[in-house]
Amino acid sequence: ALKPNKPKSDITKLTPRLQRLIVALLDNPQSSRDLADLIPANNPPAYIERLRNSLGFEIHGEKVVFTTIDRRSSWYVLYALTESDRKKAAELLQG
């Protein structure tokens, strides 16, 4: 049997976690690790994707390469809002 379609949620309503994510990104570019502590969440990239896909944010991601304490090469992504993202974020946070 087919399941009835669920009504789409109002994507203009931000969850507290998405609000904290936007506020953190308005403050400064943030790494996934920093966002995990700030918003808090185990998978910040999933919330970044939610802002991109559901709310139309661009959010730049810059790959930062570094050497670990064990002298191994690794990387992380530094997320930053664009100017248009900043305007959109301010509008959303104002309600």
WORASUL-V388325 format. One record per pair of residues at least 6 apart in sequence whose C-alpha atoms are under 6 Angstrom apart, sorted by sequence separation. I is the first residue (numbers start at 0). J is the second residue. D is the distance in Angstrom with one decimal. If there is no record, write none. Layout:
I_J_D + I_J_D
//
This chain:
35_41_5.8 + 50_56_5.6 + 51_57_5.8 + 66_72_4.6 + 65_72_5.9 + 66_73_6.0 + 35_43_5.9 + 65_73_5.5 + 64_73_5.8 + 65_74_5.8 + 64_74_4.3 + 63_74_5.3 + 31_43_5.9 + 63_75_5.4 + 62_75_5.8 + 63_76_5.9 + 62_76_4.6 + 61_76_5.4 + 60_76_5.8 + 61_77_5.1 + 60_77_5.5 + 20_38_5.7 + 60_78_4.6 + 19_38_5.3 + 59_78_5.6 + 59_79_5.2 + 58_79_5.5 + 16_38_5.7 + 58_80_4.7 + 56_84_5.6 + 30_76_5.7 + 30_77_4.4 + 29_77_5.4 + 29_78_5.2 + 28_78_5.4 + 28_79_4.4
//
